[in-house]
């Protein structure tokens, strides 16, 4: 197995863990949505509800979840593009496969991993 394939497998493992964490956050967000709806249904205002909401707040969970998926999804996409390119695929071929522009593939190939 090549170094690129190893990096891609590591990125997939990281993404898998991030998805598990995201599922936990999604469950918490859904519960919060139910709680907010119930409180609004009781006639309470957001000004009364949100300051007493358990932390992290719903909006904070949304941000964390989005950032998690973005970070680890991008890592997987970058390492996959790099592996495919080193295996002989052109940037145009990768772009068509990924549904992005050739320029985006070029940027992915130039990006360095965060721990580099």
Helices and strands as residue ranges (DSSP letters): H 3-41, H 46-49, G 50-52, H 58-86, H 91-98, H 102-110
